[in-house]
Amino acid sequence: MNEPSPASGTPGLPPKIEESRLLEVALEQMETANSSRPFHVAGCSPGRGQAFAAIADRFPQGVVDLWYLDLHHSTLATDHARDASGELPANLTIRCAADLDRKDLDWTIVPLSSGGEQELTRDLVQQHYHALAIQGHMIVSVDNPKDRWVHELLKTYEKRIRVRPFADAVVYIVEKTQALKKCKDFSCQLAFRDCDELIQLVTRPGVFSHRELDNGARQLLDAVDVYPEAKLIDIGCGSGSVTLGLAKRDGSAHVHAVDSNARALACLQQGVLLNGLENVSWELNAQGNYRDPSTFDMALANPPYFGNFLIAEKFLQAAHRSLRPGGRLVLVTKQPSWYETNMPRWFESCEVFPSRRYHIASGIKEKAAG
């Protein structure tokens, strides 16, 4: 077994173990493969992308492309990779997009968490393998030294898998010998009924919520009405079930959907086309300062439960900035007590009431004085 060693070339926050181990192997493999010639490497990261910054630093003749689904993570990685003057390495690109969307790569690198969503892992591995040129190499790591699942997944692409074991992770090296005959489509199209209308919804791995209509979204739809000419904003829209349902109810209303996940907005856009809607707009945004502040009549939200309510607080603040005076926030949650305590910090006339296995929380932005 190799002993742990730090990922050199990456100051600041250390990489996650799966990315650190992958970097060790990747640097070794790239040095061996004639490091003086130009090459193109792309991949994803579970953290700040320190491996990509280190590769860009070690191989200035290489083109290094780091891909994220989520704009928040992309922004954190960009900030972490900047040098003292605030610039990124000239050969490093960090982007947020629904898909990898690259081809004929020399290398792809894919650090994985053993606790990750399996279908998203399958999607990521397929995209990175498909993007390789023939005789290109994919390096995959997982933070489970006893892993078998990822190993078996990789064997569906190539029979020969080189294995580099560590005490706390395992790294696999795959050489592409033939093109994929067919790429599996991991997306799902489903339908649900809202106010006697059949709504078509598209979901994908990595987007909330894949292959089903979230029950919280269902409760949120049931809790609100749409009136003519209303201007609504769906904060954290996910695949777009709430946006699509509300937009379908009244064509004179307008629904603006916001999410930090580029793939979520791609799903939403497919849903807009499938349902023939012309009253929906969308925005990729991770900061909470959305377009047209203080103009929306109603804000809808289904805040995530992780993050010790820090994300929930950001949702409330974003809704307050977005609503006009007298506008209403309506959200769905399974943890009502925090909202009962904290919503009055930003909203008045607050109420929380049960809705099946959920609770609906509501509040009004204070009206302007006078």
N, C-alpha and C positions, 0 to 999 in steps of 0.2 A: 504493500500500500504506500502511496505517496503521502508525505506529511503535508499538512496545510501550509500554504504560503500566501502572502498578501497579493492582491491584484495590483501590480505596479502600474504607474502612469496615471492613476486616478486619484487625485487629491480629494479631501473632504469626506463625505459620507461613504463608508465602505459598501461594496456591492453585496447583495444577498448571496448566500452560499452557492446556489446553483449557478449564478452568473460568474462568481469568482472562479469556480472550478472550470466552467466552460472557457473562461478567458485564458487560464493557464494552458489548456489544451489547444485552444485556437491559436495563440501566439506561437506555440511550438510547431503546429502544423503549417502555419503560414510561413514561418521562417524556413522550414524544410522544403516548401514548395516553390523555392526561388523567389524570395521576397523583393527582389529588385524590379520585377516586372509589374506593370499596372494590373490591378484586379478590382473587382466590384463585390462587396460583401453587404448583405442586408439581413435584418432580423428584428426580433422583438425583445422586450425586456420586462421582467416582473417588477423592476424598481426604477432607478435613475439612469440606466443605460451606461454604467461605468465601463463595461467591456468594450462598447463601441467607441467611447472616447479614447480608451487606451489603444485600441487597434488603429484609430485614426492618427494618434500621436506616434506610434511605432512605425507605421507604414504611410508616410506622406504621399506616396505615389498611388495609394489605394483610394477608391471611392467607397465611403462608408455610409450606409443608409439605415437609420433606426426608425422603426414604425410602431406607432401606438394606435389603439382604438380610441383611447380617451384623451381629450384635450388637456385635462388637468395633469395627467401623468406626463404627457408630452411637454407641457410647460415646465414642470419640475425638472425633467431631464435636461431641457434646454438651459435652464438657469444653472444647473449643476455643472454642465459642460463648458460654460463660458470661462474664458481666461481672465486675467486681472484687468484687461482693458474692456471686458464685456463682450468679446467676440468669440464665436464658435470656431473650432478648427476649420480651415477652408475646405477640407475634404470630408467633413461630417455634415450630414443632413438629418434633422430630426423632424418628423412629420406625423400628423394625426390624419388617419384615413380609414375608410370602411374595410379596405383590403390592402394586402401587400402591394399588388399591382406592379410587379417588377418581373423581368425575364432575363434569361441568359446570364445568370449570376455565377460567379466563380465559387462563392461561399455563401451559405446561409447559417445563421447561428440562432438557436432557439433554447433559451433557459426556461425550464418548466418547474412549477411547484407541484409537489405530489398531492396537494390539496385542491388543485385547480379543477375546473369543470371539464369533464371528460370529453364532451362533444366539442367544446372550444379547443381543447388540445388536439383532437383529430383534425379540426379545421386548420389550425395553425401549422401543424406538421405537413398536411397536404399542400397548403399554399407555399410553404418554404421549399418543399421538395419540387413542386411543379415549377417554381421560379428558377431553379438551377439549370445551367447549361449541362449538356452531357459531359460527364467526367468532372462536373462540379461536385463540391462536398458540402454536406449538411452536418453541422455539429449540434447535437442535442444533449442537454444536461437535465437532470432531475435531482431534487434534494432528498432522495431516498436511496441509500446505498444498496438496499435489497430490492430495488425496483425490478419488476418483470413486465408490468403492463405496457410501459412505454417501449421496452425492448421488443415485445411482441408486435406492437403497432408498427414499429420501424421495419420489421421483417416482412410486413405486407408490401413494402416498397422495394426493398433489396434484401436478398438472402444473407449477404455478407455484411455483418455489422461489427466494427471494431469497438471494443469496450475498454474504457479507462476507469477503473474503480478508485474511489477515494473513501476515506473513513466516514464522510458525511454526505456523499453524493456519488453519482455515477455519470460519466460522460460517454456518449456514443458518437461514432464517426461513420457517416454513410456516404459512399460515392455513388452518384447517379449514373446508371449504365444504360437506361432507356427512358423514353418519354412515357408519361402516363397515358394509358389508352383512354381513360375517362376520369374526369374529376367528379367526385361525389358532391352533390348539392346538399348542404346542411341547412338550408333555409326551409321554412315551413309556412305554408299559406293556410289560414284557418278562417272561419267565419263565426260571428256572434251576432245576436239580435239585440237591437236597441230601439225602443219606441217603434216597434213593428218594422224597422228597417234592418236588412241584413248587411252587416259591415264586414268587409274583407280586410284581413289583417295579415301582415307578413312579419315573421320573427326570424332571428338568426342567433347562433351561439354568441355569447358575450353581450347580449342585449336583454334587458328586463322587459317581459318575461318570455323565455323561449318556449315555443310549442304549446302555449296555453294563454288564455285570457286570465290575467291576474285577478283574483277575487277582490282585492282591494280596489282595483280599477272599476270593477263591476259596481261595487258599493258607491264609489265616487260618482259614477254616471247616474246612478239611481237617486243621488242626493241633490242634484242640481237641475235647473231648467235653463233653457236658452230662449232669450227674447229677441225680437227683430232688431237688427243693427247693433247687437251687442258685440263688444270687443273683449275677447278672452285670451288668457295666456296659460299654457300648460307647462309648468316648470318641472323638468325632469321627465319628459314625455315618454321615454323608453321607445318601444316599437310603435307607439302612437294610438293605442286603443281609445283613450279618453278624447284625444284631439279629433280622431276620425268620427267617433260617435257624436260628439257635440256639433261638429261641422255639418254632419249629415242632417241634423234636426232642423236647421234653418239656414238656407243659403245666403240670407242677408247678413247673418252674423259672421264674424271673422275670428279664427282661432290661430294664435301664434304659438308654435311649439318650440321648446328650448331643451337641449340636452348637451352634455359634454362629450357624449359618445358618438363618434362619426357614423358608426354602423347603425346606431339607433335611428339617426336622421335618414339614413339610406333606406331603412325599413319603412319609416314614416312616408317618405316620398313615393315608395312603391304602393303603399296603401292609399295615398292621395290619388294616384293614377287609377288604381283598381276600382275605387269608389266614385270616380268621376267628379272629384271635388275641385272647386276653384276658389274656395274661401279659406285656405290654409296657407300659412307661411311658416318658415322654420329658421332656426338660428343655432349654430354651434357655438357654445359659450360655457366656460367653466368659472367665470368670475362673479356672475350674479348681477352685473350691470347691463341689462338687456336694452335693446332698441326701444324707442318710444316710451321712456319712463313716465310715470304718473298719468297714463292715458287709458289703462285697462279697467273695464267694469268688474271683471272677476278674474281671480287667479286660482288655478287648480293645482294640487300637488299630492303626490304619494311618496313622501320622503323615505329614503332608505333608513334601515334600523341600525346599521353599523356606524362607527365613528363617535360613539358616546355623545350623541345628539349635536355634535358640532356641525354636521351637514344639515340636520334639521333646522338649526338656528340660522344657517346661511339661507336656507329655503325661505324662512319667514322674513328675513331681511330683504331678500330679492323680491318677494311678493310685495312687501311694503313699498319698495322703490317703484315697482311696476304699476301699482294700482293708482287710480285717480282718487282724490278725496271722496270718501263715501263708498269706494269700491270694496268688494268682499273677497276674502280668501276662504276657500273651502278645501280641506285636506282630509285624507283618510289615514288612520294609524291603528296599530294594535297596542300602543303604549300611551293611553290618553292622559295619564297623570302629569307627564312632563309638559304637555301642551296646555293643560288646565292652569299650570303654574306660570308658564312662560309666554303664552300668546298675548296676555294683557300688556306685556312690555312694548308691543308694537301696535296692537289692535284694541279696539273697544267693542262692547257688546258681544264679547266672546261666549261661545257655548260649545259644549262637547256632549254628544249623545251617541248611544250604541247603535250599531248597524250590523246585525248578525254577529259574526266573530270579530268585527272591527268596530272602530269608533269614527265618527265624523266630527271634525273640529272646524269651527267657523268663527271669523272675526271681521270687523269692518275698520277700514282705515279712517282715521279721524278726518272730519270735514274741515276745510279751511275756515279760519276764524272770520266772522262777519258774513 
